[in-house]
Amino acid sequence: MRTHDLGDETLEALLKRLRRIEGQVRGLQKMIAEGRACDEVLTQMTATKRAMESAAAMFLKEYVAVCAAEVASGDTDALEKISDALKKFP
């Protein structure tokens, strides 16, 4: 399975989130370069981490849905894909 199997809406939503996260990371770099207060930097790092976790959860949900459809159509290997994906996402 490839990411394009997830559907256009899902891919656009995921890419939008990742671009926003990319902006957060650039903001973090700037904050550190400017010598901003550590608590401010840590707050932004936490927000960035949560944004990545949210994007990963969205991706996982869609991936499992596609794999479940594959299982329903008789692809027993898709069960292993679901199991492997769940192991990677604590």
DRENKEBA-370370 format. One line per field, with one value per residue: residue number from 1; residue in one letter; x, y, z of N, C-alpha, C, O, CB in turn. Coordinates in Angstrom, 2 decimals. Atoms other than C-alpha are relative to their C-alpha. Glycine has a CB too. Example, Ala and Ser with C-alpha at 12.3 -4.5 7.8 and 13.67 -1.06 7.14 Angstrom:
<pts>
resi <- (1_2) .
resn <- (A_S) .
nxx <- (0.89_-0.82) .
nyy <- (-1.19_-1.19) .
nzz <- (0.00_-0.06) .
caxx <- (12.30_13.67) .
cayy <- (-4.50_-1.06) .
cazz <- (7.80_7.14) .
cxx <- (0.90_-0.77) .
cyy <- (1.20_1.09) .
czz <- (0.00_0.73) .
oxx <- (1.94_-0.26) .
oyy <- (1.18_2.20) .
ozz <- (0.66_0.90) .
cbxx <- (-0.99_0.41) .
cbyy <- (0.03_0.46) .
cbzz <- (1.25_-1.42) .
</pts>
This chain:
<pts>
resi <- (1_2_3_4_5_6_7_8_9_10_11_12_13_14_15_16_17_18_19_20_21_22_23_24_25_26_27_28_29_30_31_32_33_34_35_36_37_38_39_40_41_42_43_44_45_46_47_48_49_50_51_52_53_54_55_56_57_58_59_60_61_62_63_64_65_66_67_68_69_70_71_72_73_74_75_76_77_78_79_80_81_82_83_84_85_86_87_88_89_90) .
resn <- (M_R_T_H_D_L_G_D_E_T_L_E_A_L_L_K_R_L_R_R_I_E_G_Q_V_R_G_L_Q_K_M_I_A_E_G_R_A_C_D_E_V_L_T_Q_M_T_A_T_K_R_A_M_E_S_A_A_A_M_F_L_K_E_Y_V_A_V_C_A_A_E_V_A_S_G_D_T_D_A_L_E_K_I_S_D_A_L_K_K_F_P) .
nxx <- (0.84_-0.69_0.79_1.06_1.17_0.79_1.04_-0.43_0.34_-0.89_-1.35_-0.04_0.08_-1.28_-1.03_0.27_-0.50_-1.46_-0.52_0.14_-1.03_-1.26_-0.08_-0.28_-1.41_-0.77_0.17_-0.86_-1.38_-0.15_0.05_-1.28_-1.03_0.19_-0.26_1.25_0.07_0.10_1.37_0.72_-0.46_0.56_1.44_0.15_-0.41_1.10_1.07_-0.44_0.08_1.41_0.47_-0.50_0.75_1.33_-0.13_-0.26_1.24_0.87_-0.57_0.21_1.43_0.29_-0.75_0.70_1.26_-0.32_-0.39_1.20_0.71_-0.76_0.33_1.37_0.00_-0.70_-1.46_-0.36_-1.24_0.34_0.07_-1.38_-0.31_0.66_-0.73_-1.29_0.23_0.37_-1.21_-0.82_0.68_0.33) .
nyy <- (-1.18_-1.28_-1.09_-0.46_0.85_-0.53_-0.90_-1.39_-0.84_0.36_-0.45_-1.46_-0.35_0.37_-0.92_-1.29_0.10_0.08_-1.33_-0.79_0.49_-0.51_-1.39_0.02_0.35_-1.20_-0.94_0.47_-0.32_-1.45_-0.28_0.41_-0.90_-1.30_0.10_-0.13_0.69_1.46_0.47_-0.28_0.97_1.30_-0.04_0.16_1.37_0.87_-0.19_0.63_1.45_0.39_-0.13_1.17_1.15_-0.11_0.34_1.44_0.69_-0.13_0.86_1.38_0.30_0.21_1.18_1.17_0.12_0.57_1.40_0.75_0.26_1.06_1.23_0.35_0.53_1.28_-0.13_0.30_-0.69_-1.33_0.09_-0.18_-1.42_-0.72_0.33_-0.69_-1.45_-0.27_0.12_-1.18_-1.18_0.30) .
nzz <- (0.00_0.08_-0.59_0.91_-0.20_-1.11_0.49_0.19_-1.15_-1.09_0.33_-0.11_-1.42_-0.61_0.49_-0.64_-1.37_0.01_0.32_-1.23_-0.91_0.55_-0.45_-1.43_-0.18_0.38_-1.10_-1.09_0.36_-0.17_-1.44_-0.59_0.52_-0.63_-1.43_-0.74_-1.29_0.12_-0.19_1.24_0.99_-0.36_0.29_1.45_0.34_-0.40_0.98_1.24_-0.21_0.01_1.38_0.73_-0.47_0.59_1.42_0.06_-0.33_1.16_1.03_-0.42_0.13_1.42_0.43_-0.51_0.75_1.32_-0.22_-0.37_1.26_0.67_-0.71_0.39_1.36_0.00_-0.11_-1.39_-0.33_-0.52_-1.46_-0.48_0.18_-1.09_-1.22_0.05_-0.15_-1.39_-0.82_0.21_-0.53_-1.42) .
caxx <- (0.00_1.16_0.09_-1.90_-4.23_-5.48_-7.55_-7.19_-8.99_-6.91_-3.67_-4.50_-5.44_-2.25_-0.06_-1.73_-0.98_2.61_3.14_1.82_4.18_7.04_6.26_6.27_9.72_11.04_9.60_11.42_14.70_14.18_13.26_16.45_18.61_17.13_17.82_14.18_13.24_13.56_9.99_8.68_10.77_9.63_6.00_6.39_8.24_5.38_2.83_4.87_5.14_1.39_0.75_2.94_1.16_-2.18_-1.03_0.29_-3.02_-4.94_-2.61_-2.86_-6.66_-6.83_-4.17_-6.03_-9.29_-7.66_-6.09_-9.41_-11.02_-8.24_-8.95_-12.64_-11.76_-9.75_-6.20_-5.02_-1.62_-3.38_-3.96_-0.19_0.10_-2.39_-0.57_2.79_1.38_-0.13_3.21_4.87_2.33_2.37) .
cayy <- (0.00_3.51_6.83_7.68_4.81_6.87_9.23_12.83_14.43_12.55_13.33_17.04_17.21_15.41_17.59_20.71_19.54_18.71_22.14_23.71_21.52_22.52_26.14_25.31_23.72_26.77_28.90_26.77_27.22_30.97_31.01_29.14_31.32_34.44_33.12_32.98_31.77_28.03_27.64_29.28_26.98_23.90_24.96_25.25_21.92_20.26_21.77_20.56_17.07_16.92_18.14_15.33_12.79_14.05_13.80_10.28_9.24_10.56_8.73_5.51_5.66_5.96_3.30_0.83_1.58_0.82_-2.36_-3.43_-3.08_-5.27_-7.87_-7.78_-8.49_-11.55_-10.19_-11.91_-10.19_-6.94_-8.18_-8.33_-4.79_-3.55_-5.34_-3.92_-0.39_-0.58_-1.68_1.42_3.78_3.66) .
cazz <- (0.00_-0.81_0.67_-2.47_-1.53_1.41_-0.71_-1.79_1.17_3.70_1.91_1.66_5.34_6.33_4.12_5.54_9.07_8.20_6.65_9.85_11.90_9.60_10.44_14.14_13.82_11.96_14.74_17.30_15.45_15.45_19.15_20.04_17.79_19.42_22.91_24.00_27.47_27.97_29.22_26.05_23.88_25.81_25.49_21.74_21.57_23.44_21.05_18.08_19.52_20.10_16.56_15.19_17.38_16.10_12.48_13.12_14.70_11.71_9.34_11.35_11.41_7.62_7.10_9.30_7.46_4.10_5.48_6.99_3.56_2.17_4.87_3.99_0.38_1.42_1.77_4.95_4.74_5.59_9.16_9.61_8.23_10.81_13.61_12.52_12.28_15.76_17.21_15.77_17.27_21.07) .
cxx <- (0.88_-0.89_-1.11_-1.26_-0.91_-1.10_0.46_-0.28_0.93_1.41_0.11_-0.03_1.32_1.10_-0.17_0.53_1.53_0.64_-0.08_1.07_1.38_0.21_0.31_1.48_0.89_-0.08_0.86_1.47_0.28_0.02_1.34_1.11_-0.08_0.24_-1.25_0.03_-0.26_-1.43_-0.85_0.35_-0.60_-1.50_-0.24_0.40_-1.11_-1.15_0.35_-0.08_-1.45_-0.59_0.45_-0.76_-1.41_0.02_0.24_-1.26_-0.97_0.46_-0.26_-1.45_-0.35_0.69_-0.72_-1.32_0.25_0.38_-1.20_-0.83_0.71_-0.28_-1.38_-0.07_0.84_1.50_0.41_1.32_-0.26_-0.14_1.39_0.42_-0.60_0.75_1.34_-0.16_-0.32_1.19_0.87_-0.59_-0.44_-1.21) .
cyy <- (1.25_1.09_0.47_-0.86_0.54_0.94_1.44_0.88_-0.25_0.52_1.52_0.45_-0.30_0.95_1.39_0.01_-0.01_1.34_0.91_-0.40_0.49_1.45_0.09_-0.31_1.18_1.05_-0.38_0.34_1.48_0.37_-0.32_0.94_1.38_-0.02_0.17_-0.82_-1.49_-0.50_0.27_-1.02_-1.37_-0.07_-0.22_-1.40_-0.99_0.10_-0.67_-1.52_-0.48_0.10_-1.20_-1.26_-0.01_-0.38_-1.50_-0.80_0.05_-0.94_-1.47_-0.42_-0.32_-1.26_-1.28_-0.21_-0.63_-1.47_-0.86_-0.33_-1.11_-1.36_-0.49_-0.58_-1.28_0.05_-0.20_0.65_1.37_-0.01_0.22_1.46_0.83_-0.22_0.74_1.50_0.35_-0.10_1.24_1.26_-0.28_0.75) .
czz <- (0.00_0.57_-0.91_0.09_1.10_-0.44_0.03_1.21_1.16_-0.25_0.13_1.45_0.70_-0.44_0.62_1.43_0.05_-0.36_1.24_1.01_-0.46_0.43_1.49_0.25_-0.40_1.09_1.19_-0.27_0.23_1.48_0.66_-0.45_0.66_1.51_0.86_1.28_-0.20_0.15_-1.24_-1.08_0.30_-0.26_-1.48_-0.45_0.33_-0.99_-1.32_0.10_-0.05_-1.41_-0.83_0.41_-0.59_-1.48_-0.16_0.30_-1.17_-1.11_0.32_-0.19_-1.46_-0.53_0.44_-0.76_-1.37_0.15_0.35_-1.25_-0.78_0.65_-0.43_-1.41_-0.11_0.11_1.45_0.42_0.62_1.52_0.61_-0.13_1.13_1.30_0.06_0.21_1.45_0.94_-0.10_0.63_1.44_0.50) .
oxx <- (1.92_-2.10_-2.15_-2.32_-2.02_-2.03_1.26_0.58_1.41_2.04_1.10_0.71_1.80_1.90_0.82_1.16_2.14_1.70_0.82_1.66_2.22_1.32_1.06_2.10_1.88_0.90_1.43_2.19_1.32_0.82_1.84_1.94_0.95_0.26_-1.17_0.87_-1.04_-1.84_-1.74_-0.52_-1.09_-2.01_-1.12_-0.22_-1.37_-1.74_-0.52_-0.51_-1.74_-1.42_-0.32_-1.11_-1.93_-0.86_-0.32_-1.51_-1.63_-0.35_-0.66_-1.73_-1.04_0.11_-0.87_-1.70_-0.51_-0.05_-1.29_-1.39_0.06_-0.41_-1.59_-0.96_1.04_2.15_0.36_1.58_0.58_0.09_1.52_1.12_0.04_1.02_1.70_0.65_0.18_1.26_1.57_0.10_-1.48_-1.59) .
oyy <- (1.29_0.91_0.93_-0.47_0.04_1.20_1.84_1.67_0.68_1.08_2.01_1.36_0.50_1.40_2.05_0.97_0.65_1.68_1.70_0.46_0.85_1.85_0.97_0.31_1.46_1.72_0.49_0.79_1.86_1.20_0.45_1.34_2.04_1.03_0.69_-1.70_-1.90_-1.42_-0.52_-1.50_-2.05_-1.11_-0.99_-1.97_-1.92_-0.91_-1.26_-2.19_-1.50_-0.73_-1.71_-2.09_-1.07_-1.09_-2.13_-1.82_-0.94_-1.63_-2.24_-1.52_-1.31_-2.00_-2.22_-1.35_-1.49_-2.30_-2.01_-1.42_-1.93_-2.37_-1.68_-1.37_-1.81_-0.99_0.73_0.80_1.91_1.01_0.89_1.98_1.74_0.73_1.30_2.12_1.35_0.61_1.58_2.27_-0.89_0.60) .
ozz <- (0.66_0.72_-0.42_-0.42_1.28_0.33_0.88_1.60_1.81_0.65_0.67_1.83_1.51_0.39_0.94_1.87_0.89_0.17_1.51_1.67_0.37_0.79_1.92_1.12_0.28_1.40_1.85_0.63_0.76_1.91_1.48_0.36_0.85_2.15_1.98_1.45_-1.07_-0.57_-1.56_-1.81_-0.61_-0.67_-1.87_-1.35_-0.43_-1.37_-1.96_-0.84_-0.68_-1.80_-1.65_-0.43_-0.95_-1.96_-1.06_-0.34_-1.47_-1.74_-0.54_-0.67_-1.74_-1.32_-0.35_-1.03_-1.82_-0.64_-0.09_-1.36_-1.43_-0.04_-0.69_-1.72_-1.21_0.09_2.26_1.61_1.34_2.16_1.64_0.74_1.66_2.05_1.10_0.91_1.97_1.94_0.86_0.79_1.68_1.66) .
cbxx <- (-0.95_0.40_0.90_0.51_0.44_0.91_-1.26_-0.68_-1.45_0.03_0.38_-1.18_-1.15_0.37_-0.05_-1.51_-0.54_0.46_-0.78_-1.42_-0.02_0.02_-1.30_-0.89_0.35_-0.50_-1.45_-0.16_0.29_-1.15_-1.13_0.34_-0.14_-1.40_1.01_-1.18_-1.11_0.88_-0.62_0.31_1.55_0.28_-0.61_0.83_1.29_-0.48_-0.26_1.43_0.64_-0.81_0.51_1.51_-0.07_-0.55_1.16_1.12_-0.64_-0.03_1.51_0.42_-0.86_0.45_1.44_-0.27_-0.66_1.15_1.06_-0.86_-0.09_1.51_0.06_-0.90_0.54_-0.33_0.48_0.09_0.88_-1.29_-0.56_0.98_-0.52_-1.48_0.23_0.69_-1.15_-1.09_0.80_0.21_-1.22_1.18) .
cbyy <- (0.00_0.34_1.16_0.01_-1.42_0.71_-0.16_0.58_-0.24_-1.52_-0.44_0.62_-0.76_-1.44_0.10_0.32_-1.27_-1.08_0.64_-0.19_-1.54_-0.12_0.72_-1.05_-1.26_0.58_0.06_-1.52_-0.38_0.75_-0.82_-1.45_0.15_0.50_1.01_-0.44_0.62_-0.68_0.68_1.43_-0.09_-0.29_1.35_1.04_-0.38_0.34_1.50_0.44_-0.38_0.89_1.32_-0.19_0.01_1.42_0.80_-0.39_0.62_1.46_0.26_-0.18_1.18_1.21_0.03_0.15_1.37_0.80_-0.09_0.80_1.29_0.31_0.21_1.23_1.05_-0.72_1.40_-1.51_0.15_0.50_-1.38_-0.91_0.50_-0.44_-1.51_-0.27_0.45_-0.96_-1.23_0.22_0.38_0.33) .
cbzz <- (1.21_-1.47_0.35_-1.43_0.34_0.96_0.80_-1.20_0.43_0.20_-1.41_-0.76_0.69_-0.37_-1.53_-0.02_0.67_-0.99_-1.19_0.61_0.07_-1.56_-0.30_0.71_-0.84_-1.35_0.42_0.18_-1.46_-0.73_0.66_-0.38_-1.52_-0.27_0.39_-0.87_0.89_1.03_1.23_-0.50_-0.01_1.47_0.45_-0.75_0.75_1.41_-0.22_-0.35_1.36_0.96_-0.63_0.25_1.53_0.17_-0.65_0.98_1.26_-0.50_-0.15_1.46_0.50_-0.81_0.57_1.52_-0.16_-0.68_1.11_1.02_-0.85_0.04_1.54_0.08_-0.97_-1.22_-0.51_0.19_-1.25_-0.63_0.43_-0.79_-1.37_0.15_0.10_-1.34_-0.93_0.44_-0.43_-1.46_-0.88_0.90) .
</pts>
